């Protein structure tokens, strides 16, 4: 006879295109959504070859996209914001695990006019709309600080797994834009990606705790892919660390597996992350059945 647990899992998989944290073991599920929603070039920032690369690999790295003068303006604002935030205790300010050093500041597009203008930059928005095939809104924004010597790692993960389970993002029609405010090189903990991993959804194990975000933004424990799945994806696609000068940008699909090592060099690495979601892909109730995460993590308007 079928157990009650199996019945619950079957119901979850029928109602949810990408069930996760409901099975007793990890599952590898085939992506059901397009990667590029508009393949006809309608902007001048990205050409057909680059769009095809993004579709195949799940990311596109554009070195020195912004000039150093522009980057310096943003770095000045970053420094001001960091100093202003360091003594504060607000939910938007996330500290490193095991210390009081700032790890991330969320909702910078909402709270800071300089970073709001970045999120609305026409060159970025035009590429986002090309890939998503629609207008988009900012689902989430943050600055990630990885200080020299002490910046901690971000373990492997698919953003979509969390956005789907904990925020209620229904389909894979979102992407991230990471803007480097410092030079990213091989030694200071650059972002690593697994090319092609965006075509496979790793269904993770473990029931989501209440208010999981209070812990997961410092160190993620739920929605973490298992080692066998990571080996499988890395064997297929390898691991790449797109590196370049400050002002470079990395566009990557919401389901691309990515992470970064700790930074034990003297060189800091700070990036602005802006997540864009299609206006046709607005959030539902979280698929975990838990309360939605706060708006500073997942905008619902």
N, C-alpha and C positions, 0 to 999 in steps of 0.2 A: 504494500500500500504506500501511497505517497504521503510523506510526512507533512505536518503543518508548515514547517520551515520551508520545505520545497515548494509548497503551494504559494507561500508568500513571495518567494524568489521568482516564481513563474509570473505572478501578477506584476511584480516590479518590472520585470523585463518586457512585459506586454505594454505597460503604460509608459515606459521610459525608453527612449531610443538609446541611451547610454547609461545603463544602470551601473552603479558603483557603490561600494561599501554595503552591499546587501548579500554577497555570496560568501561562502566559507573559504574560498580559495580565489586567487587572482584569475582573471579571464582577459584574453586578448580579443577585442571586438573590432570588426572592420568599420572604418569610417563610412557614414551614410550620407554625408553632406559634401558639396563641392568645396574645393580649396579656393579657387578663383571664381567669383560669381559673374564677372564681366571680362571676357577675353578679348574684346574689341578695344584697342587702345583709344582712350579719350582724354589723355593728359600728356604733358611733355616731360615729366620727371622720370618716368620709367618706360623703357622700350619693350618690345615684344619678347626679346631674348631674356631680359630680366624678369618679366612676368612669368615666362615659362619656367625659369629657374626657381622662382618662388613656389610655383605650383608643384613642381617635382620635389623640391627639397624642404619646403615649409618655412623658408626664411630668405631674406635678401639683405646683404650688407653693402652699404654705400659709404665708402671711405671719404672723409673730409667733405661731407655734404654741406656743412655750414662752415663759413670762414672763421678764422681765429678771433677777429674783432667781435663778431657776434657771440662766439663762445665765451669770451672774456666777460662780456656784459652779463651773461647767464651765470658764470662762475661767481661774479661779484654778488649777485643776488643769492646764490647758493650759500656763500659764506655768511651773508647777513642773516639769512633764514636759519642757518645752523646755529649761529651764536645766539640768536633770539630764542631758539627752541631748546637749547641745551639745558637750561635750568627748569624748564616747564614740565608739568605732568598733565598731558592731554592725551586722549585716546588715539589721536592721529599720529603721535610721536611714539615710534616703536624702538625699544632699546635692544641691544645685543643680548643674546642669552648669557646669563652669568655676569653681566656688568651693566652699568648705566650709560654706556656709550650709545649714541644714536645710531640705529641701524637703518631706519626708514622714516620718512615723513609723508603721510598720505594726504590726499585731497589738495594737492598744491595748485591744481588748476582752478579750484574753487576759492582758495584762500589767499592766493598770491597773484597779483595782476600780471607780473612778468611771465610766470609759468602758465597762466591762462592764455596769454598771447601765443606761447609756444604751442599749446594744444590746438589753437585755431590757425596755425601757420598754413597758408594756402598750399605750399608745396607738399606738406605732410598730408593734409586733408585730401588733396587730389589723388594721391597714391592709395590712401585708405579706401576712398570711395571706388576707385578702380577695382581693387581686390574684392571688396565686399559687395559691389554692385548696387549700392544704395547710399543714401545719406547715413551718417553715423553720429553717435554721441559718445561722450567720454564715460565709460563704465567705471574706470578707476584711474587715478594718477598718484604717483609717488616719486620721491627722490630716494635712491638707494645710496647710502654712504658705505664705502668699504675702506676704512682707514688703514694707513700703512701700519704694518706689524700686527694689528689687532682685529682687522676686519674678518668676520666669520664667513663660513661657507653657506651657500644656499643649496640644499640637496636636490637631486633630480626630481622633477615633477612636471606634470602637464597642468598649466593654468586652468584649462577648461574643466578638468576633473573637479577642481574646487569650485569654480564658478557655477558649474552645473549642479553639483550636489548641495553646496551651501548657499548659493545665490539664486538658483533657479534659472540660469541661462539655458534656454531649451536646445539650441543647435549650435554647431560650429560655424558661426558667422561673425567672428570677432578676431582681432589681432592686436599685438603690442608693438609700440614704437619705442625703442630705447635709444636715447641720445647721449653719447659719451661726452661728459664735461671734463674728463681727464683722458690722457692717452691710455688706451687699453693695450697692454702687451702680454706676452705669454706668461709672465711671472707674477702679475699683480691681481690674480684672481678674476680673469675675464670670464664672461658668460660662455659656456660650452653648450653646444646643441648636437642632437642626433639627427642628421639629415634623413628625411623620409619617415621619421617616427610619427609625424602628424597624421599619417594615414591609418594608424592603429590606436585605438582607445584602450588604455590599460585600466580595467575595472579592478579597483583596489579593495582590500578587505578592512574590516573594522567599522563598527557603528560610530557615527559622528557624535561626539559629546555635545552637550549644551554649551553655547557660547565658546565654541572651539577656537574662534578667531583670537581670543585673548591670549592663547598659547601658541597657535600655529604661526602667527606673524613673527614670532621670535624663533621658534623651532617647530617645524611641521612634523607631526606624528601620524596624522590620519590623511589619507589621500596620497600616501607615499608609495611609489611603485616598488614591487618586489624585485629582488636581484635577478631572478631567472628571466623576468620580462625585460629588464634592462639589458641583460646579456644578449637576449634575442634581438632587440632593437639595434643595439650597438654592432652586433655581428652583421646585420643587414646594411646599416647605413654608416657605420663608423662614428667617430666623434670629431667635431670641428669646433675651434674657438676663433670666431671672427674677431680680428684685432685691427686697430688702426688709430689714427690721430683723434684727439678731441675734436668734436664736431661731426664725427661719423655717426651714422644711424643704422640701426638694425631693426628691420621689420620682421616679425615672426608670427606664425599662425598660433591660434589659441591652444591647439592641441600638440604643439611641438614639444618634445621632451627636452628639457634644458636644466642647467644648474651651474654652479660655480664653486671653485675651491676657495679656501681662506687666503688672505693676503698677508704674507709674512715679509714682504718687501717694504722699503721705506716709501714707496710710491702709492699714494691714495688712488682709489678708483670710484668716482661718483657718476651716476647716470640718472637721467630723468626718464621715467617709464610712464607712458600714456597708453591706456588700453581703450581701443575704440570698438564699439559694438554696433551692429547694424540696427537702424530704427525698426527694421522688420523682425528683430530677434529680441524683443524686450523681455525682461525677466518675468518668470512665473514665481509661484511659491517654491521655495527650495525643495529639491527632490529628496533631501534627507528627512523631510517632515519636521525639521526644526524651525525656529524663528529665523527670519531673514537677518543677515549680517547688517551692521549699520551702514548708512548712506556714504560715509567717508571711505568705505571699502568697496561698496557696490551701489552705484547710483541707480535709483529705480524710477527717476523722472525722465 
